[in-house]
Structures are given as C-alpha cells and as structure tokens.
Amino acid sequence: MTDQPKPCLIIVDDDGTARARLSAALGKDYDVVCLADGKDVVARIDESSPRLLILDLNDENDGSLAIHKAVREHSRNDSLPVLFRTMRAGGAKPWEMLQLKRCIAYLLSGER
C-alpha cells in the first residue's frame, strides 16, 4: 500500500502565533504552508498546488480581500477554494479548531 501525499493548505495570516497554532493543529492531516503576508501567495500557489487557501479576515498587512482578488485574477487559481477566518483575542478555543477542521474537510470533500 502506498502512502498518499497529504493535501496542501496555504495559510496567510499576519499573526505569528495564529500561524503556529494553525500549523500545529492542521499539520497532522495536511501539508501546511504558512505565509506572513500575501506578497508571494500566487507564486506559492503555483509551487505548492494547494487544495485550499485560508486567509485571515483581519489581515492588517495586505488585506485578505486584496489577496483573494490577486489569487482570483491569476488564471490557474480561479477555482481554488478560499476560506476566510479570524481568531478572537486569546486564540482559538478547542471547539473552534474542531469546527475549522470540519469546515476544511467539507471543502476538500468535493460535496460543496
């Protein structure tokens, strides 16, 4: 039996703690690529062929909507699912991370 590669997720979040928490929580099931800003996101999408892009709704650097627009304008990325999320002050609670995992599994299942 051959091991299947883990699906790739790209996370763009300007908060280093949030990136670390998300990477730790999702890294078991996914190949997680974390970026601090959206400057190179289109190039990283081309390199990594992610199944999902996760953007911080409150990104103060580039703005998640501007990142989303840049990704959509790139012809190869117009059908990549994008999940907008944000963490509350104090970080994600365990049930919030479980909800995020369920949302990711649903988006990657193809049933949407």
N, C-alpha and C positions, 0 to 999 in steps of 0.2 A: 504494500500500500504506500503510495507516495503522499508526502505532506503537501497540502495545498498552501500556497502563499496567503498570508493574511491580507485582507482588503486594506488599502491605504486610505487614510484620512488626513486631510490637511487642516490644521487649526491655526487661525490667525487671531492672536489676542495680544494686546499691548501690556498685559499684566503677567509678569514672570511667574508669580505664584499660581495664577489660574492655569497657565500653560503647563506647569509642573504637575498640578493636581489632575488635569485632564489627561496628560500623557500617562501618568501612573495608573489612573483608573481605566483607561481605554487600551493601554499598551499590551495587555494580555491577549486581547482578541483582534487587535488591529495594528497595522504598521502606521504609527502616528508620526507625522511631520509637523513640527510646531514652528511658527514664524511670529516674530515680534511685531511685524508690520506687513502691509500689503505690497511693499515695493517690488518684491520678486515673485509674487504669488503666481502670476501667469507662467513664468518660466518654470517654477517648481511644479506646477500642474502638468506642464509638458513633460518634465523629467520623471515625475512620480506616478502619473496616471491614476490619481485618486478616485475613489468611488464616491467621496463626499467631501465637501468643503464646509468647515464650521467657522463662522465669523462671530466676533464679539460685537454685539449690537451697540455697545458704548465705547467702541474703539476711538480713542482721542487722537491717534496719530493720523491715520489715513481716512478714517471713516468707513464703516462697513458697507454703506451703500455705494460709495465710490469704488471700493474693492470689487463689490458684486458687479457693478457696471463694467469695470475693466475686464472681468472674467467673462461676462456675457458677450462682450464685443469681440473677444478672441474666438474665432470661428470654431476651433476644436473644442471649446468649452461651453458651448451654448446649451447643452443638456445636462451638465454636471449638477446634481442636487446640491443645494446650499441650505444649511441650517443656521439660522440666526439665534444666538443665545447670549446670555449675560449671567454673571454671578452676582448675588446680593452681597452686601457688606458682610464680611466674616467668612466668605467662601460658601461652597455648595454643601448642603446637608446630605446625608447618605441617601435619603429618598429622592432628592433632586438628581443625584448622579444615576440612580436606578432608572428614573424617568428618562434621562438623557440617553442611557444605554438602550432602552426600549425604543425610543424615537429613532436612534441610529439604525437599529436592527430593522425596524419597519421601512425606513427609507432605502436601505440596501436590499430589502427582500424583493423588490420589484412589484409589490402588490399595491403600490400607491396609484 
